């Protein structure tokens, strides 16, 4: 069991993510070009059946490659990938998502490209999947800066309970809803994919590892609304898809309107041994984020070598420009969360319009937080109102929150509340040139036990305030 001493001195650092997917050399030389089975590729003829037939034949033959050739645009409904298939989008091949609900018949899978219980599956090449997201949208709200979705919209990829899964090299964009959703998958590699979603279409996360284990995401270039890469454990509705464990995200670049890298909001199951490293949030509604709202336990998470720019957006987009947002609040009335413990930020730097927040319900405190070699500059450059913390989604009956989950709060550079065991080592706070009345302390700590400050540097935002405000629970 980890001790307080071992936490402080870093012996819980994530290491040994050196597993390799077992499927890389197992594909046979058998190939089928989808054109040979009648696919047209003119962007107007529905090619689902021809492509599905190629997938089925290759899998039934023991495995191989399905080739979707370049120079063509294939209109498709839902496809179901099978075991031992390399689904290869060659050159500039494009798959276009049909907007007809009838073309998505699977009851358990809600994606354009699906898999269910398959093993040894690859999605490779340099081609593109176009979700044609605007065909699934209704009206646009200039106040909320977003489109309102129509009742039906598929996900881009819905891959369930797969073992040995690789998605590499391809691009996708214009998602109608979530992008790459892997649920209950094991031994997964996502490498070098590009995502280009609309920035005003809601719920278009780029990559959603959900109850996955032994997964690596690297070298991805993402533009999307909502979250960029978000690890979660969604609510079980029948099958047991397990916990989330041993996931690393590295060397990714993200532009988004919510959190660039995140854990939550769905935290119904346990989440452990998670590493985000060498990622750049070019622009987002929040920097590194953990949004804990349900009964799962979250433990052993590290954000390392992260750069960010966090800014306000229109109010319906979650995120109020927080440099980082680690929050524990029940989502529903009378709800309870699981524990959140052993969270580390190392060499995390950036500019934000709101605080670097570590914040929990007083009855559900965060345990063991380390901030080491971190810096934040607080400034304002957008026109949206400040002076709020964004705790969404949260209990409607909580007296601390405004309707909808916002909380009136000044803007310290670092804000810690209801934490048991916190170390800030070699951390700095700087204020930008665009001061606001809400800007206050370099550090505000409320009800934080075991607080240790080692070489903390920072001044208050204005004269007459102390650099720090540290208060205990009465």
C-alpha positions in Angstrom: 0.0 0.0 0.0 1.3 3.5 -0.9 2.2 5.6 2.1 2.0 9.4 2.5 5.8 9.4 2.3 5.9 7.4 -0.9 3.4 9.7 -2.5 5.4 12.8 -1.7 8.6 11.5 -3.0 7.1 10.1 -6.2 7.5 6.3 -6.0 4.0 6.0 -7.5 5.2 7.3 -10.8 3.7 5.6 -13.8 6.1 3.3 -15.5 6.3 0.1 -17.4 3.7 0.9 -20.1 5.7 -1.3 -22.4 3.1 -3.8 -23.4 2.7 -4.2 -27.1 -0.4 -5.2 -29.0 -0.2 -8.9 -29.9 -1.8 -8.7 -33.3 0.8 -6.8 -35.4 2.3 -9.9 -37.2 -0.8 -12.1 -37.4 -2.6 -10.8 -40.5 -2.4 -13.1 -43.5 -1.7 -11.9 -47.1 -5.3 -12.5 -48.2 -6.8 -9.2 -49.6 -10.1 -8.1 -51.1 -10.6 -4.8 -52.9 -14.1 -3.6 -52.3 -14.5 -2.6 -55.9 -14.3 -6.3 -56.8 -17.5 -7.0 -54.9 -19.5 -4.2 -56.6 -18.7 -1.1 -54.5 -19.0 2.0 -56.8 -17.4 4.9 -54.9 -19.2 7.7 -56.6 -20.4 9.3 -53.3 -24.0 8.8 -54.2 -24.5 5.0 -54.5 -24.8 3.3 -51.1 -21.8 0.9 -50.9 -22.5 -0.6 -47.4 -23.3 -4.1 -48.5 -20.3 -4.5 -50.8 -17.9 -3.3 -48.2 -19.5 -5.4 -45.5 -19.3 -8.5 -47.8 -15.6 -7.9 -48.1 -15.2 -7.7 -44.4 -17.1 -10.9 -43.8 -15.2 -12.8 -46.4 -11.8 -11.8 -45.2 -12.7 -12.7 -41.6 -14.2 -16.0 -42.6 -11.1 -16.9 -44.5 -9.0 -16.5 -41.4 -8.0 -12.9 -41.8 -6.4 -10.4 -44.1 -6.9 -7.0 -45.6 -10.0 -5.2 -46.9 -8.8 -2.5 -49.3 -10.9 0.7 -49.7 -9.0 2.2 -52.7 -8.1 5.8 -53.1 -9.5 8.3 -55.6 -13.1 7.4 -54.7 -15.8 8.4 -52.2 -17.9 5.6 -50.7 -21.3 6.4 -49.2 -22.0 4.0 -46.3 -24.3 3.3 -43.5 -23.2 1.2 -40.5 -20.4 -1.3 -41.0 -19.4 -4.1 -38.6 -15.8 -5.0 -38.5 -14.9 -8.7 -37.7 -11.9 -10.5 -36.2 -8.6 -10.7 -38.0 -9.4 -7.9 -40.5 -7.2 -5.0 -41.5 -9.7 -2.4 -42.7 -7.4 -0.3 -44.9 -8.3 3.1 -46.2 -5.8 3.5 -49.0 -4.3 6.8 -50.1 -7.1 9.4 -50.2 -10.1 7.1 -50.0 -13.1 8.7 -48.3 -16.0 7.0 -46.5 -19.1 9.3 -46.4 -21.7 8.7 -43.7 -25.3 8.3 -44.8 -27.7 10.6 -43.1 -30.5 8.0 -43.3 -31.4 6.4 -39.9 -32.5 3.2 -41.7 -28.9 2.7 -42.7 -27.9 2.1 -39.1 -29.7 -1.1 -38.1 -27.5 -2.4 -35.3 -29.2 -2.3 -31.9 -26.1 -2.6 -29.7 -23.8 -0.5 -31.8 -24.5 3.1 -32.7 -21.5 4.0 -34.9 -20.7 4.4 -38.6 -17.9 1.9 -38.2 -18.5 -0.7 -35.5 -17.1 -3.8 -33.9 -18.5 -6.1 -31.2 -16.4 -8.7 -29.4 -13.8 -8.9 -32.3 -10.2 -9.7 -31.9 -7.1 -8.7 -33.9 -8.7 -5.7 -35.7 -6.9 -2.9 -37.5 -8.1 0.3 -39.1 -5.2 1.6 -41.1 -4.2 3.7 -44.1 -4.2 7.4 -44.9 -7.8 7.7 -46.0 -10.6 9.7 -44.3 -14.0 9.1 -42.7 -16.4 12.0 -43.2 -19.4 12.0 -40.8 -21.3 14.7 -42.7 -22.2 16.2 -39.3 -24.2 19.1 -40.6 -26.8 16.7 -42.1 -27.6 15.7 -38.5 -28.0 19.3 -37.2 -31.1 21.5 -36.8 -30.9 25.2 -36.0 -27.9 27.3 -35.0 -27.9 29.4 -31.9 -25.6 32.5 -32.2 -26.1 33.1 -28.4 -24.8 29.7 -27.5 -22.5 29.5 -30.5 -23.5 26.0 -31.4 -25.8 23.9 -33.5 -28.8 22.0 -32.0 -28.7 18.3 -33.0 -31.5 16.5 -34.7 -32.9 13.4 -32.8 -30.7 10.9 -34.6 -27.0 11.1 -35.1 -24.5 8.2 -35.1 -21.0 8.1 -33.6 -18.1 7.8 -35.9 -16.6 4.6 -34.4 -18.3 2.4 -31.8 -15.9 -0.5 -31.0 -17.1 -2.7 -28.1 -15.2 -5.4 -26.2 -12.4 -5.8 -28.7 -9.1 -7.4 -27.9 -6.1 -6.4 -30.0 -7.1 -3.2 -31.7 -5.1 -0.8 -33.8 -6.3 2.5 -35.3 -3.4 4.3 -37.1 -2.7 6.8 -39.8 -6.3 7.6 -40.8 -8.2 10.8 -40.4 -11.9 11.5 -39.6 -14.0 14.6 -39.3 -17.3 16.3 -39.3 -18.5 13.9 -36.6 -22.2 14.0 -35.9 -21.6 12.9 -32.3 -18.6 11.2 -30.4 -15.7 10.3 -32.6 -13.6 7.2 -31.7 -15.5 5.4 -28.8 -13.8 2.3 -27.6 -15.8 0.6 -24.8 -14.5 -2.4 -22.8 -11.5 -2.9 -25.2 -8.1 -4.3 -24.3 -4.7 -4.0 -25.8 -5.5 -0.9 -27.9 -3.1 1.3 -30.0 -4.3 4.6 -31.4 -1.4 6.2 -33.3 -1.1 9.2 -35.6 -4.7 9.9 -36.4 -6.0 13.3 -37.4 -9.5 14.6 -36.3 -11.1 17.6 -37.8 -14.6 18.1 -36.3 -16.7 21.3 -36.4 -16.1 23.6 -33.4 -19.8 24.4 -33.1 -21.3 20.9 -33.1 -21.8 19.7 -29.5 -20.8 16.3 -28.1 -18.2 15.7 -30.7 -15.4 14.4 -28.5 -12.5 13.1 -30.6 -11.4 10.0 -28.6 -13.3 8.4 -25.8 -11.6 5.4 -24.1 -14.4 4.0 -22.0 -13.7 1.1 -19.6 -10.6 0.2 -21.6 -7.4 -1.5 -20.4 -3.8 -1.5 -21.6 -4.3 1.3 -24.1 -1.9 3.8 -25.8 -2.9 6.9 -27.6 -0.1 8.9 -29.3 0.8 11.3 -32.0 -2.7 12.5 -32.6 -3.7 15.9 -34.1 -7.2 16.9 -32.9 -9.6 19.7 -33.6 -13.1 19.2 -32.1 -15.9 20.6 -30.0 -16.3 19.3 -26.5 -13.5 17.1 -25.2 -10.4 16.1 -27.0 -9.2 12.9 -25.4 -11.5 11.8 -22.4 -11.1 8.6 -20.4 -14.3 7.5 -18.7 -16.3 4.6 -17.2 -19.8 4.9 -18.4 -22.8 3.4 -16.6 -23.3 -0.3 -17.2 -26.5 -1.3 -18.8 -26.1 -5.1 -19.0 -22.7 -6.4 -20.0 -19.8 -5.9 -17.7 -17.2 -4.0 -19.7 -14.8 -3.8 -16.8 -12.7 -0.9 -15.4 -10.4 1.6 -16.9 -6.7 0.8 -16.2 -3.3 1.3 -17.6 -3.9 4.0 -20.3 -1.3 6.4 -21.6 -1.8 9.4 -23.8 1.3 11.1 -25.2 2.5 13.5 -27.8 -0.9 14.8 -28.9 -2.0 18.3 -30.0 -5.6 19.4 -29.3 -7.9 22.3 -30.1 -11.3 22.1 -28.5 -14.1 23.9 -26.6 -14.1 21.9 -23.5 -11.2 19.9 -22.0 -8.3 18.9 -24.1 -7.3 16.0 -21.9 -9.8 14.7 -19.3 -11.1 12.0 -17.0 -14.9 11.8 -16.6 -17.6 13.0 -16.6 -18.9 9.4 -16.5 -17.0 7.8 -13.6 -19.3 4.9 -12.6 -16.4 2.4 -12.5 -12.9 2.5 -11.2 -10.2 4.3 -13.1 -6.5 3.8 -12.3 -2.9 4.1 -13.7 -3.5 6.9 -16.2 -0.7 9.0 -17.7 -1.0 12.0 -20.0 2.4 13.3 -21.1 3.9 15.7 -23.7 0.5 16.9 -24.8 -0.3 20.4 -26.0 -3.7 22.0 -25.5 -3.4 24.7 -28.2 -6.7 26.1 -27.1 -9.5 24.7 -24.9 -12.2 25.6 -22.4 -10.1 24.0 -19.7 -6.6 22.6 -19.3 -6.1 19.1 -17.8 -9.3 18.0 -16.2 -10.8 15.3 -13.9 -14.6 15.6 -13.5 -15.6 13.0 -10.9 -19.4 12.7 -10.5 -20.2 9.0 -9.8 -19.3 6.1 -7.5 -16.2 4.8 -9.2 -12.8 5.2 -7.5 -10.1 7.2 -9.4 -6.4 6.6 -8.4 -2.9 7.1 -9.7 -3.2 9.7 -12.4 -0.4 11.8 -13.7 -0.3 14.9 -16.1 3.3 15.4 -17.1 4.9 17.8 -19.5 1.7 19.5 -20.6 1.3 23.0 -22.2 -2.1 24.6 -22.3 -4.1 27.7 -23.2 -7.5 27.8 -21.5 -10.2 30.4 -22.3 -13.9 31.1 -21.9 -16.5 30.2 -24.5 -20.2 30.7 -24.7 -22.0 29.6 -21.5 -23.4 26.3 -22.7 -19.9 25.0 -23.4 -18.6 23.4 -20.2 -15.4 25.0 -19.0 -15.0 28.5 -17.6 -11.4 29.0 -18.8 -9.8 27.0 -15.9 -6.1 26.3 -16.1 -6.8 22.9 -14.7 -10.0 21.5 -13.2 -10.0 18.6 -10.8 -13.5 18.5 -9.2 -15.4 16.0 -7.1 -19.2 16.7 -6.8 -22.1 14.3 -7.0 -24.0 14.7 -10.2 -27.5 13.9 -8.8 -29.3 14.9 -5.6 -28.3 12.6 -2.7 -25.6 11.2 -4.9 -22.2 10.0 -3.8 -18.9 9.9 -5.6 -16.1 7.4 -5.1 -12.6 8.4 -4.0 -10.1 10.5 -5.9 -6.6 10.0 -4.8 -2.9 10.2 -5.8 -3.1 12.8 -8.6 0.1 14.4 -9.9 0.8 17.4 -12.1 4.4 17.6 -13.2 5.9 20.3 -15.5 2.5 21.6 -16.4 2.5 25.2 -17.8 0.1 27.6 -19.5 -2.0 30.7 -19.8 -5.6 30.7 -18.6 -8.6 33.0 -17.9 -9.4 31.1 -14.7 -7.8 29.3 -11.8 -5.8 26.1 -11.5 -8.5 24.3 -9.5 -8.4 21.3 -7.2 -11.9 21.2 -5.6 -14.1 18.7 -3.9 -17.3 18.4 -1.9 -16.5 18.7 1.8 -17.8 15.2 2.5 -15.8 13.7 -0.4 -12.3 15.2 -0.2 -9.5 14.7 -2.7 -6.6 12.8 -1.2 -2.9 13.3 -2.1 -2.3 16.0 -4.7 1.1 16.9 -6.0 1.9 20.0 -8.2 5.5 20.0 -9.1 7.3 22.5 -11.5 4.0 24.0 -12.6 3.2 27.5 -13.7 0.2 29.5 -14.7 -0.4 33.0 -16.0 -3.9 34.3 -15.4 -5.1 36.9 -17.9 -8.3 37.9 -19.7 -8.8 38.3 -23.4 -12.3 37.1 -24.3 -15.5 39.1 -23.8 -17.4 36.5 -21.7 -18.1 37.2 -18.0 -15.7 35.8 -15.4 -15.9 35.5 -11.6 -17.3 31.9 -11.7 -16.2 28.3 -11.2 -17.7 25.8 -13.5 -18.8 22.7 -11.5 -21.1 21.3 -14.2 -22.7 18.8 -14.2 -23.6 18.8 -10.5 -26.5 18.5 -8.0 -29.3 20.9 -8.7 -30.0 21.1 -4.9 -26.5 22.1 -3.8 -26.7 25.6 -2.2 -23.1 26.4 -3.2 -24.0 26.4 -6.9 -26.0 28.7 -9.1 -28.7 27.1 -11.2 -27.0 24.9 -13.8 -23.8 24.2 -11.7 -21.9 27.5 -11.8 -20.5 28.9 -8.6 -19.7 32.6 -8.0 -16.1 32.7 -7.1 -13.1 35.1 -7.3 -10.1 34.0 -9.4 -7.0 33.1 -7.5 -4.1 31.7 -9.6 -4.2 28.4 -7.7 -7.4 27.3 -5.8 -7.4 24.2 -3.5 -10.5 23.3 -1.5 -11.3 20.2 0.6 -8.1 18.4 0.0 -6.3 15.9 2.3 -2.6 16.1 1.6 -1.3 18.6 -0.9 2.3 19.4 -2.0 3.1 22.4 -4.3 6.7 22.2 -5.2 8.5 24.8 -7.5 5.2 26.3 -8.6 4.7 29.9 -9.8 1.8 32.2 -10.4 1.9 35.2 -12.7 -0.7 37.8 -13.7 -1.2 39.0 -17.2 -1.7 42.7 -18.3 -5.5 42.5 -18.5 -6.5 42.7 -14.8 -10.1 42.0 -13.6 -11.7 42.8 -10.3 -12.2 39.1 -9.7 -8.4 38.4 -9.7 -7.1 37.8 -6.2 -4.5 35.6 -4.6 -1.6 33.6 -6.0 -2.9 30.8 -3.8 -6.2 30.3 -2.1 -6.5 27.1 0.1 -9.6 26.3 2.0 -9.9 23.3 4.3 -6.7 21.7 3.0 -4.9 19.5 5.5 -1.2 18.6 5.2 -0.5 21.5 2.9 3.2 21.8 2.0 4.6 24.7 0.0 8.1 24.2 -1.3 9.6 27.2 -3.3 6.2 28.5 -4.2 6.4 31.9 -6.0 3.6 34.3 -6.7 2.1 37.7 -5.7 -1.5 38.8 -5.4 -3.1 40.3 -8.4 -3.3 43.7 -6.9 -1.9 45.8 -4.0 -3.6 45.4 -0.7 -4.1 41.7 -0.9 -1.8 39.0 0.6 -0.1 36.6 -1.8 -1.9 33.7 -0.1 -5.2 33.1 1.7 -5.2 29.9 3.7 -8.2 29.0 5.8 -9.2 25.9 7.7 -12.7 24.4 8.1 -14.4 25.9 11.1 
